[in-house]
Every structure is written in C-alpha cells, then in structure tokens.
Amino acid sequence: MKRMMAIVAGITAVVVGCGGASVPASTVMQTQASLKAAERVGAEQTPQAALYLDFAREQVARAEQLSDEGEGGRAAMMLVRAKADAELAMALAREADMQRRVQDTLERIEALEAANVGTGGEQ
C-alpha cells in the first residue's frame, strides 16, 4: 500500500510538473487505474506479471523525472507505456489464476472419476 501511495504521489507530481507542458490528467488517471487494477488481481504474486508491474512502476518514476525536466510530452508517452505494462501485468495475473482454476477443476474431475471407478460405477 505504501508503494502505491508513492506511485500515486509520483504520478501527481508528473501532472503538476515543474514547467514545460504538463501531462494530461486523463493519462495520469488511466495509468493510476491500471496500476491499481494490476495490484488488485495479484500481479505481484505471478512472476511474469510482477516483472511487467515493475516495468510500469519504473516508467512512472521516469515520467516524473521527464516532467521535472520540462519534458511533458515525453512524460506523457512514458505514462502511456506504464499503463500498457500495467495492463499486461493484469492480464498475465488473470491468465495465471485461470490456469490454476482449470488445473484444480481437472484434478477434481480425475478424483471423481477415480472414485466412480472404485465404486464399480460406469465409465
């Protein structure tokens, strides 16, 4: 949670900027939403998803630096990249969760079939 608060503070700093063109608020809000969504679905618990979530966080930090340097346009593009990586992290986390659920279901089916065979039921 503390890490997310730091990211939100960083993104807010990007919007405000220190001179130069500021980043559109909609870009900032979309990036924040994507990061939060990825965290909510457990992206940090899935190795590949965690990698892309880290990429997104790094890009937010870079966007903040660019904004501080008066590079609002480049900062906005970095936030777009961060949003894309956060969304990929979210998709990878969801995929991993679905794969776990499918595997659990297959194991239950096999157990039921084995129990059915063991009791003399039809196959």
C-alpha positions in Angstrom: 0.0 0.0 0.0 2.8 2.4 0.8 4.4 1.7 -2.6 1.1 2.5 -4.3 0.9 5.8 -2.4 4.4 6.7 -3.5 3.4 5.9 -7.1 0.3 8.0 -6.9 2.3 10.9 -5.4 4.8 10.5 -8.3 2.1 10.5 -10.9 0.5 13.5 -9.3 3.9 15.3 -9.5 4.0 14.5 -13.2 0.7 16.2 -13.8 1.7 19.3 -11.9 5.2 19.3 -13.5 7.9 21.9 -13.0 7.5 24.0 -16.1 7.0 22.9 -19.7 4.0 21.2 -20.9 2.1 19.2 -18.3 0.8 15.7 -18.7 -3.0 15.4 -19.5 -4.8 14.5 -16.3 -6.7 11.7 -18.2 -3.4 10.0 -19.0 -2.4 10.1 -15.3 -5.7 8.8 -14.1 -5.7 6.0 -16.6 -2.2 5.0 -15.6 -3.2 5.1 -11.9 -6.2 2.9 -12.5 -4.2 0.3 -14.5 -1.6 0.1 -11.8 -4.2 -0.3 -9.0 -6.1 -2.9 -11.1 -3.0 -5.0 -11.7 -2.2 -4.9 -7.9 -5.8 -5.9 -7.1 -5.7 -9.0 -9.3 -2.5 -10.1 -7.6 0.1 -9.3 -10.3 2.8 -9.2 -7.7 2.2 -12.9 -6.9 2.8 -14.0 -10.5 6.4 -13.8 -11.6 5.9 -12.7 -15.2 3.1 -10.3 -14.2 5.3 -8.9 -11.4 8.0 -8.1 -13.9 5.7 -6.0 -16.1 4.2 -4.3 -13.0 7.8 -3.4 -12.0 8.4 -2.0 -15.6 5.2 0.1 -15.2 6.4 1.5 -11.8 9.8 2.3 -13.3 8.2 4.1 -16.2 6.1 6.2 -13.8 9.3 7.2 -12.0 10.9 8.1 -15.3 7.9 10.1 -16.3 8.2 12.1 -13.1 11.8 12.8 -14.0 10.9 13.9 -17.5 8.2 16.1 -16.2 10.6 17.7 -13.8 12.9 18.4 -16.7 10.1 20.1 -18.6 9.6 17.2 -21.0 5.8 16.9 -20.6 5.3 15.3 -23.9 7.9 12.6 -23.3 6.5 12.1 -19.7 3.0 11.6 -21.1 4.4 8.9 -23.5 6.2 7.2 -20.7 2.9 7.1 -18.7 1.2 5.5 -21.8 3.9 2.8 -21.7 3.4 2.4 -18.0 -0.3 1.9 -18.5 0.3 -0.7 -21.2 2.7 -2.6 -19.0 0.3 -2.5 -16.0 -2.5 -3.8 -18.2 -0.2 -6.6 -19.4 0.6 -7.4 -15.8 -3.1 -7.6 -15.0 -3.8 -9.9 -18.0 -0.9 -12.2 -17.1 -2.1 -12.4 -13.5 -5.6 -13.2 -14.6 -4.3 -15.8 -17.0 -2.3 -17.5 -14.3 -5.3 -17.5 -12.0 -7.4 -19.1 -14.7 -4.8 -21.7 -15.3 -4.8 -22.6 -11.6 -8.5 -22.9 -11.6 -8.5 -25.1 -14.7 -5.9 -27.3 -13.1 -7.9 -27.6 -9.9 -11.0 -28.5 -11.8 -9.2 -31.2 -13.8 -7.9 -32.7 -10.6 -11.3 -32.7 -9.1 -12.7 -34.4 -12.2 -10.0 -37.0 -12.1 -10.7 -37.7 -8.4 -14.4 -38.1 -9.1 -13.7 -40.4 -12.0 -11.4 -42.5 -9.8 -14.0 -42.6 -7.0 -16.6 -43.7 -9.6 -14.4 -46.5 -10.9 -13.5 -47.6 -7.4 -17.2 -48.0 -6.5 -18.0 -50.0 -9.6 -19.7 -47.2 -11.4 -19.8 -46.9 -15.2 -17.2 -45.1 -17.1 
